[in-house]
Amino acid sequence: MAETAELRVGDKTYELPIIEGSEGERAIDISKLRADSGLITLDPGYGNTGSCESAITFIDGEKGILRYRGYPIEELAEHSSFLEVAHLLMAGNLPSASELEKFRESIRYHTMLHEDFKSVFSSLPKDAHPMAACSAAVGALATFYPDSLDPRDPREVEVSVHRLIAKMPTIASYAFKHSIGQPFMYPDNRLDYVENFLHLMFATPCEDFTVDPVVAKAIDLLLILHADHEQNCSTSTVRLVGSSNANLFAAISAGINALWGPRHGGANQEVIEMLKTIEGEGVSGREFVERAKDRDDTSRLSGFGHRVYKNFDPRAKIIKKACFDVLEKLGVNSKLLEIAVELEEIALKDDYFVQRNLYPNVDFYSGVIYTAIGTPDKMFTAMFALGRLPGWIAHWLEMHAQDQRIGRPRQVYQGELSRSYVPASSR
Ligand code: ACO
């Protein structure tokens, strides 16, 4: 017989099913609790709430394990490519050589943006943050491509998914080009996905541009490492918006906004700004760590801590190593990397961080690589969004395949009791 849990409230007992995941994770299914008892559960921040059953990504935060569709992140980082990982996340299996080629071809075919898109970007202020520009542009895709918006039509879904993956590098690069006043570049479909992105970002119409293979490989790796992370804030946002049957572009645009926050993907920009401040002000690593611990100081050690990982974030380990490799290959001597290493060493030995299980997360070292290849700080979180896109899409697809009900949490009301309106003249 399937295992159950019992909940006793007063003299009543409720039997609740226990769901067991494929990796042994157990959950009490409370989906019928309110109907049976009138009670709801309360879990602000959802630290203890499973919002769905999912087959995409597995994380064991205690052991520092991350797998996409069963494949360890370390193996994918070493052997795979971003588009292959995107296919894996969305379709569930690694593609055959011919499936991968077909997928690549379709993505190549859709890289160009509607010409009128240029005016969408041109109408934004020059100092618009790229994340605001990207979310606006992704939302605007729904106005340019109204023929692929129905989430229940498999053909329309496929077209919108391929369009979005193909156009995201173009969108991100337009946000960047607009901010520095350079002309928008057209995609070059002879190049692969990452090479094309670098061409869109760093080429100009005046000069030849050759993609540095060291840089392309580093970006491909970073995109793989950012591609999914189960029910994080932005992915849950995508699922929640998608559950209303809003179109894919609308759901992803919302996800981009969620990612922007400094507690989430925006931390990669915060980290580099923190390192530059430490360098600029001549503050010692020890001094800064003391500030980050002080409740009366607003400083935090950006890029440290994670809701799920209570051990090393496996992505941070890979990125730290890549950081040293890439900088060495590019011949870059980075003071920022030295400061990051010093901060990490101090924090990992400090009781405050040890007791709270705070380790470097994915954002701690990524910015050092982005900086070394000439990416401005404000673009970092947009690079994260580019990587996370296939994960968001995979969850949007899975949520629809599960035919999930509209996402609609409850609340415990703690406000005023019923009272009567009093006209302004009598208040
Ligand atoms: N620096 C200093 N103290 C920290 C840090 C940090 N980076 N992170 C957590 N803490 C402390 C908190 O103050 C709290 O201390 P307390 O128990 O004395 O009150 C304790 O550690 C637990 O932290 P919470 O904020 O309650 O943990 P939560 O799981 O809610 O938050 C989060 C996780 C948001 C990532 C947090 O660690 C943080 O703000 N880190 C810095 C921002 C960051 O790097 N975000 C990127 C995360 S990865 C990603 O989203 C891509």
Residues whose N, C-alpha, C, O or C-beta is under 5 A from the ligand:
A	BS01	ACO	P262 R263 H264 G265 A267 A292 R300 L301 S302 G303 F304 G305 H306 R307 R356 N361
